[in-house]
Amino acid sequence: MKRGIKLIGALSLATVLLYGCDKAGTSTTTGESASKEVKQGDLNVAFVFTDSVINKYDYFKAKSEELTEKGKKFEGDLQGRANGFQQEVQTFQQTGGNMTVNQQRAKQEELSKKEQNLMTYRDNLMQELSADEAALYSEVYDRVQKYLKSYAESNDLDVILSYTRGGAVWYANDAIDLTTSVIEGLNKEYTSAPADTAK
């Protein structure tokens, strides 16, 4: 039974491959759907190491440092509030025996509310940092994509692939690696831009 299923699977795969090869041999890109007609085998393809482009992009490094500083500031503020709360709890533990039962209950409720507020504040800070990080990555990817589009047009490239470990590309010839050139171009564009547009 298993052998029969494997045979059917193999035949199905062969049919798909044959159909795909047949279609690939006869299809051409029409002028309506692309800016220029590209014949099969005439594609100019190159790639970049995505992680390197992002991590060595000066704009990304500058904004990441700003985000790190913001995170440190948040952490310091949160730590200060947590220390203040901890001190208040210790004071209550030391002096709570001198209070009436109603005063103790009221203080416990107050401390419980302060603890909850502190946790909410911490969660809000984490959400803000997470949103800032997501916005930064989105902006950087948009900038890189825009630059790669103009780079491709200037260098007569039809496709620029994103090369990441474990991604769709398992091998590419180093001769079509644009990573260094793209990083240099992005950084040059960033440093030459007016200060107000580089933000």
ABEGO torsion letter per residue (X at the ends): XAAAAAAAAAAAAAAAAAAAAAAAAABBBBAAABABBBBBGABBBBBBBAAAAAAABAAAAAAAAAAAAAAAAAAAAAAAAAAAAAAAAAAAAAAAAABBAAAAAAAAAAAAAAAAAAAAAAAAAAAAAAAAAAAAAAAAAAAAAAAAAAAAAAAGBABBBBBBBGBABABBBAAABAAAAAAAAAAAAAAABBAAAAX
